[in-house]
Amino acid sequence: MKLGLTMKKSKSIQILKQQGIIKFIKYKLNKIIDKYIKKINKLYEYILLIFLIYFKKTPFKKPYKFILQTYAVSAHWALKEFLTYSGNLQNFLLYHDRHINLNNCKNNDYYVEFRYWLDYKPLYFFINKLLIHKTPILILTRDPISRLKTGINHGDSKEELDGVRSVNKTFNLQDNLNISLDRIRFENKNGYNINQKIPSLDSIYYMINVKLNFKYFSNMKYIKSKDILYIDAKELSPKNAFNTIKKLSNKLKFTSPSESDKQKYENILWNEFAWFLPYRLLIDNDILIVVADENRVFLDNDENYTYIKENLIDIKKYLVDDKNKLFDKISINIQTSNWQIIQNNEILIDKLKKYFKEFMIVLEEKVNERKNNLVTEEDVLNFLKEHKDIRDKLKNILDYELQHIKENRPDIIDSWEYYQKFIKLCNEEG
């Protein structure tokens, strides 16, 4: 804890010395706002829910199709996207979405989602009063050891000196690309660390103690529904996703996915470019170029591009050698009207070609650096073997929280290769 406080202090002093008092004050204000805005939002939701309970009202006038319980690093993003592809099935995230966001669900089928992280403690009494419609519960699962692996490798966008995450930053042609593309940081034993540039197995302590929620049984048992369905992350792989959603549509009574959209279900939503892309390049002060993955997955799921993404065209063939290793994996996007403005500007196009030649080199280096430092499930198991304290804690958590899955979907438990190895390890090590 002392280390974290020291780092924050040194960053403040650094801003004060390098950027002056105005930037220092702005940084401090941003930190205060970030700290309290979530608490204020949550308090608002609680007050609203209490009001609704008191007047015996529910915000859900129109019946929702089902209740979804999702857990971090379990393909929850992919599942939600696939559900959206199916007849525009809308999502309402209880305790996170505003009550007024239900307006988005008035003219569409929708479901209610609970997104579970370890520090998220819903008010179960309120939940049962609000969720008056009898519908199935769909619970997303994944091999716990694989979740730990992905949690360690996941990383986050780097926090800049002004407190802004680099994922939201805009760059220009004069920026140093080695600095601009240094965009990822990871957790250590105590959480996010600005100096942690590669995944750390020590963060397993943080994952189990703070970040990841394994409370499948604890979270499910309070909701009054006997119709409980489980879906495992493996069922959402590119090979299986389309058929999985098709089966779910029959069970949960929502529009079945169209064969014409099958390709969408085969996209890998979380790929090697996560946190590196989208990359925002501003030219001539007001023209935005956005580098994204080839399928523009990160753009489609970023509200910053909601109003322009339909007018974007990919201009990489004009700027990048098609023999580049990453050519088929990325897109360089610009609004059609802006491309018409700059496409005949030979001086600018030449600058962009030189810029993106270096950009592709540095991007490949950064992607490979991350790949080369990723941990595996076997690495996680070896760490747990050497650290009895956290191994025993995880074992006790899973023994309790997986009981309902073991009773009702033993096939899911049996399919978890690394969980089975973990249990064997615990039995052998004691």
C-alpha positions in Angstrom: 0.0 0.0 0.0 2.9 2.4 0.8 4.4 1.7 -2.6 1.1 2.7 -4.3 0.9 5.9 -2.4 4.6 6.7 -3.2 4.0 6.2 -6.9 1.0 8.5 -6.9 2.9 11.2 -5.1 5.8 11.0 -7.5 3.5 11.2 -10.5 1.9 14.3 -9.1 5.3 15.9 -8.4 6.4 14.9 -11.9 3.4 16.7 -13.5 3.9 19.7 -11.3 7.6 20.0 -12.3 7.2 19.2 -16.0 3.8 20.7 -16.9 3.1 23.3 -14.3 0.4 24.1 -11.7 -2.6 24.1 -14.1 -1.9 20.6 -15.3 -1.2 19.5 -11.7 -4.6 20.8 -10.5 -6.3 19.2 -13.5 -4.7 15.8 -12.8 -5.7 16.0 -9.1 -9.3 16.9 -10.1 -9.5 14.0 -12.6 -8.3 11.6 -9.9 -11.0 12.9 -7.4 -13.7 12.7 -10.0 -12.7 9.2 -11.1 -12.7 8.1 -7.5 -16.1 9.3 -6.5 -18.2 9.2 -9.8 -18.7 5.4 -9.5 -19.8 5.7 -5.9 -22.2 8.5 -6.8 -23.7 6.5 -9.7 -24.1 3.4 -7.5 -25.8 5.4 -4.8 -28.1 6.9 -7.4 -29.1 3.4 -8.5 -29.7 2.2 -4.9 -31.9 5.2 -4.1 -33.9 4.6 -7.3 -34.3 0.9 -6.5 -35.5 1.7 -3.0 -38.0 4.2 -4.4 -39.3 1.6 -6.8 -39.6 -1.1 -4.0 -41.4 1.4 -1.7 -44.1 2.1 -4.3 -44.2 -1.5 -5.4 -43.1 -0.8 -8.9 -40.7 -2.5 -11.2 -38.9 -0.7 -14.1 -39.4 -3.7 -16.2 -42.8 -3.1 -17.6 -42.1 -5.3 -20.7 -41.0 -8.8 -19.8 -37.4 -9.6 -20.4 -36.4 -12.8 -22.2 -34.0 -14.1 -19.6 -31.5 -13.1 -16.9 -27.8 -13.3 -17.8 -25.1 -13.7 -15.2 -21.6 -12.9 -16.6 -18.2 -13.2 -15.2 -14.9 -11.5 -16.2 -12.5 -13.1 -18.6 -15.1 -15.7 -19.6 -16.0 -14.6 -23.1 -18.7 -12.3 -21.7 -18.0 -9.7 -24.4 -18.4 -12.3 -27.1 -21.6 -13.7 -25.7 -23.2 -10.2 -25.5 -22.2 -9.3 -29.1 -23.5 -12.6 -30.4 -26.8 -12.0 -28.7 -27.0 -8.5 -30.3 -26.5 -10.1 -33.7 -29.6 -12.2 -33.1 -32.6 -10.0 -33.8 -31.0 -7.0 -32.2 -31.5 -8.5 -28.7 -30.8 -5.6 -26.3 -28.9 -5.8 -23.0 -29.9 -4.0 -19.8 -27.1 -4.1 -17.2 -28.7 -3.9 -13.8 -26.9 -1.6 -11.3 -24.7 -0.2 -14.1 -27.2 1.1 -16.7 -29.3 4.1 -15.9 -33.0 3.4 -15.3 -33.8 5.6 -18.3 -31.7 3.3 -20.5 -34.7 1.0 -20.4 -36.1 3.2 -23.2 -33.7 1.4 -25.5 -35.6 -1.9 -24.7 -39.1 -0.6 -25.3 -39.3 -1.6 -29.0 -36.9 -4.6 -28.8 -36.5 -7.9 -27.1 -34.1 -7.6 -24.2 -32.5 -9.4 -21.3 -31.3 -8.3 -17.9 -27.6 -8.8 -17.1 -25.7 -9.0 -13.8 -22.0 -8.5 -14.4 -20.1 -10.0 -11.5 -16.7 -8.9 -10.2 -15.4 -9.7 -6.8 -16.0 -6.2 -5.3 -19.5 -6.0 -6.7 -22.1 -6.8 -4.1 -25.7 -6.5 -5.4 -28.7 -6.0 -3.1 -30.3 -9.4 -3.5 -33.5 -8.3 -1.7 -34.0 -5.6 -4.3 -33.2 -7.9 -7.1 -36.0 -10.4 -6.2 -38.5 -7.6 -5.9 -37.6 -6.1 -9.2 -37.3 -9.2 -11.3 -41.0 -10.1 -11.2 -41.1 -11.9 -14.5 -40.4 -15.6 -14.3 -37.7 -16.3 -16.9 -34.7 -18.6 -17.1 -31.3 -17.7 -15.8 -28.3 -18.1 -18.1 -25.0 -18.4 -16.3 -21.6 -18.1 -18.1 -18.8 -20.3 -17.0 -15.2 -21.1 -17.8 -12.4 -23.2 -16.5 -11.2 -21.3 -13.4 -7.5 -21.8 -14.2 -8.0 -20.5 -17.7 -9.8 -17.5 -16.2 -6.7 -16.8 -14.0 -4.4 -17.1 -17.0 -6.5 -14.7 -19.1 -6.9 -12.3 -16.2 -3.1 -12.2 -15.8 -2.5 -11.7 -19.6 -5.4 -9.3 -20.1 -3.7 -6.1 -19.1 -5.1 -2.6 -19.3 -4.5 0.6 -21.2 -1.6 2.6 -19.7 -2.5 5.5 -17.5 -0.9 8.7 -18.8 0.6 11.4 -16.6 -2.7 13.4 -16.7 -4.6 10.4 -15.5 -6.2 9.7 -18.9 -6.0 6.1 -20.2 -4.0 5.9 -23.4 -6.8 4.0 -25.2 -8.6 7.4 -25.4 -5.6 9.4 -26.5 -5.2 11.0 -30.0 -1.7 11.1 -31.6 -0.1 13.1 -34.4 2.5 12.6 -37.1 5.3 14.1 -34.9 4.8 11.6 -32.0 7.5 9.0 -31.3 5.8 5.7 -32.2 7.8 3.7 -29.7 6.2 5.9 -27.0 2.8 6.1 -28.6 2.4 2.4 -29.0 3.6 1.7 -25.4 0.0 1.4 -24.4 -0.4 -1.6 -22.1 0.3 -2.2 -18.4 -0.4 -5.2 -16.2 -1.2 -6.0 -12.6 1.2 -7.3 -10.0 0.4 -8.7 -6.5 -1.2 -5.4 -5.5 -3.0 -4.5 -8.7 -2.4 -2.2 -11.6 1.1 -0.9 -11.8 2.4 1.7 -14.2 5.8 0.0 -14.2 4.5 -3.5 -14.9 5.0 -3.9 -18.6 4.7 -7.7 -18.9 2.2 -10.2 -17.3 3.2 -11.2 -13.7 2.2 -14.5 -12.0 2.3 -12.7 -8.7 -1.0 -11.0 -9.8 -2.7 -14.3 -9.1 -3.0 -13.0 -5.6 -4.8 -9.9 -6.9 -7.0 -11.9 -9.2 -8.2 -14.2 -6.5 -8.4 -11.6 -3.6 -9.8 -8.6 -5.5 -10.4 -8.8 -9.3 -12.1 -12.1 -10.3 -15.4 -13.3 -9.0 -16.0 -17.1 -8.7 -19.2 -16.9 -6.8 -21.4 -18.9 -9.2 -23.5 -20.5 -6.4 -23.6 -17.6 -4.1 -24.9 -15.2 -6.8 -27.4 -17.7 -8.2 -29.0 -19.0 -5.1 -30.7 -15.7 -4.2 -32.6 -15.3 -7.4 -35.9 -17.2 -7.3 -35.8 -19.2 -10.5 -35.6 -22.9 -10.9 -34.9 -22.7 -14.7 -31.1 -22.4 -14.7 -29.0 -22.8 -17.8 -25.2 -22.9 -18.0 -23.1 -22.0 -21.0 -19.4 -22.5 -21.0 -16.9 -20.2 -22.8 -15.7 -23.1 -25.0 -19.2 -23.1 -26.6 -18.5 -19.5 -27.8 -15.4 -20.3 -29.8 -15.4 -19.3 -33.5 -16.1 -22.9 -34.4 -19.1 -23.3 -32.0 -20.6 -19.9 -31.5 -23.2 -19.8 -34.2 -24.7 -23.2 -33.3 -24.5 -22.4 -29.6 -26.6 -19.2 -30.1 -29.0 -21.0 -32.3 -29.7 -23.5 -29.6 -30.0 -20.8 -27.0 -32.5 -18.9 -29.2 -34.8 -22.0 -29.1 -34.5 -22.4 -25.3 -34.8 -18.7 -24.4 -37.3 -17.7 -27.1 -35.4 -15.0 -28.9 -34.8 -14.5 -32.7 -32.6 -17.2 -34.1 -29.3 -16.1 -35.7 -29.4 -15.7 -39.5 -27.2 -17.8 -41.8 -26.2 -14.6 -43.6 -24.6 -13.4 -40.3 -22.7 -16.6 -39.6 -19.3 -14.9 -40.4 -19.9 -12.5 -37.5 -19.9 -15.4 -35.0 -16.5 -16.6 -36.3 -14.7 -13.3 -35.5 -12.3 -13.4 -32.6 -13.4 -10.4 -30.6 -10.5 -10.2 -28.1 -7.4 -10.4 -30.3 -3.7 -9.7 -30.4 -4.3 -5.9 -30.9 -6.3 -5.4 -27.7 -5.2 -2.1 -26.1 -2.9 -1.2 -29.0 -5.9 -0.5 -31.2 -8.0 1.5 -31.9 -5.2 4.0 -32.6 -6.3 7.6 -33.2 -4.2 9.7 -35.5 -5.2 13.4 -36.1 -3.9 15.1 -39.2 -4.4 18.7 -40.4 -5.9 19.5 -36.9 -9.3 18.1 -37.6 -9.1 14.9 -39.8 -9.2 11.7 -37.8 -7.6 8.4 -39.0 -8.4 5.4 -36.9 -6.3 2.2 -37.1 -8.3 -0.9 -36.0 -8.3 -4.6 -36.5 -9.4 -5.9 -39.9 -12.9 -6.7 -38.8 -13.2 -3.4 -36.9 -14.3 -5.2 -33.8 -12.9 -2.6 -31.5 -14.6 0.2 -33.4 -18.0 -1.5 -33.5 -17.9 -1.8 -29.7 -16.6 1.7 -28.9 -19.3 4.4 -28.3 -16.8 7.0 -29.5 -17.3 5.8 -33.1 -21.1 5.2 -33.0 -21.9 8.2 -35.2 -19.1 7.8 -37.8 -18.4 4.1 -38.2 -20.9 3.7 -41.0 -19.1 6.3 -43.1 -15.6 4.9 -42.6 -13.6 3.4 -45.4 -10.4 1.4 -45.2 -7.5 3.2 -46.9 -4.6 0.9 -45.9 -4.0 -0.2 -49.6 -3.0 3.3 -50.3 -0.6 3.7 -47.4 0.8 0.3 -46.5 2.7 -2.4 -48.5 0.4 -5.3 -49.0 3.3 -7.7 -48.3 3.5 -6.5 -44.7 2.8 -9.3 -42.2 0.0 -7.4 -40.5 -1.6 -6.0 -43.7 -4.5 -8.5 -43.6 -5.0 -8.1 -39.9 -5.5 -4.3 -39.6 -7.6 -1.5 -41.2 -6.8 2.2 -41.5 -10.1 4.0 -41.4 -11.2 7.5 -42.4 -14.5 9.1 -43.1 -15.3 9.1 -46.8 -15.6 12.9 -46.9 -12.2 13.4 -45.3 -10.5 11.0 -47.7 -11.9 13.0 -50.6 -10.2 16.0 -49.1 -6.7 14.5 -48.6 -6.4 11.8 -51.3 -4.8 14.1 -53.9 -2.5 15.8 -51.4 0.7 14.1 -52.5 2.8 15.7 -49.8 0.5 14.6 -47.0 0.0 11.1 -48.5 3.8 10.7 -48.7 4.1 11.6 -45.0 1.4 9.1 -44.1 3.1 6.4 -46.1 6.3 7.0 -44.2 4.5 7.2 -40.9 2.6 3.9 -41.4 5.7 2.1 -42.6 7.3 2.7 -39.2 3.9 2.2 -37.5 3.6 -1.3 -38.8 7.1 -2.2 -37.7 6.7 -0.9 -34.2 3.2 -2.4 -33.9 4.5 -5.8 -34.9 7.3 -5.5 -32.3 4.9 -4.6 -29.5 2.5 -7.4 -30.4 5.3 -10.0 -30.5 6.7 -8.7 -27.2 3.3 -9.3 -25.5 2.9 -12.7 -27.2 6.3 -13.8 -26.0 5.5 -12.9 -22.4 2.1 -14.4 -22.1 1.6 -16.9 -19.3 -0.1 -20.3 -19.8 -2.4 -22.4 -17.7 0.6 -24.6 -16.9 2.4 -21.6 -15.5 -0.6 -20.8 -13.3 -0.6 -24.4 -12.0 3.1 -24.3 -11.3 2.7 -21.0 -9.4 -0.2 -22.5 -7.3 1.9 -25.5 -6.6 4.6 -23.3 -5.0 2.2 -21.0 -3.1 0.1 -23.1 -0.8 -1.7 -20.1 0.8 -3.4 -18.9 -2.3 -3.8 -22.4 -3.6 -5.8 -23.4 -0.6 -7.9 -20.3 -0.7 -8.8 -20.9 -4.4 -9.6 -24.6 -3.6 -12.0 -23.6 -0.8 -13.8 -21.0 -2.9 -14.3 -23.4 -5.8 -15.4 -26.3 -3.6 -18.3 -24.2 -2.5 -19.1 -22.1 -5.6 -19.0 -25.0 -8.2 -21.4 -27.3 -6.3 -24.5 -26.5 -8.3 -22.7 -26.8 -11.6 -21.3 -30.2 -10.5 -24.8 -31.4 -9.6 -26.5 -30.1 -12.8 -23.8 -29.9 -15.5 -21.0 -32.3 -14.5 -20.1 -32.4 -18.2 -18.9 -28.8 -18.0 -16.7 -29.6 -14.9 -15.3 -32.7 -16.7 -14.4 -30.6 -19.7 -12.2 -28.2 -17.7 -8.8 -29.7 -18.3 -6.8 -27.4 -16.1 -9.3 -27.4 -13.2 -9.0 -31.2 -13.1 -5.2 -30.8 -13.0 -5.6 -28.2 -10.2 -7.7 -30.7 -8.1 -5.1 -33.4 -8.7 -2.4 -31.0 -7.6 -4.3 -30.1 -4.4 -4.8 -33.8 -3.6 -1.1 -34.5 -4.1 0.3 -31.5 -2.3 -2.2 -31.5 0.5 
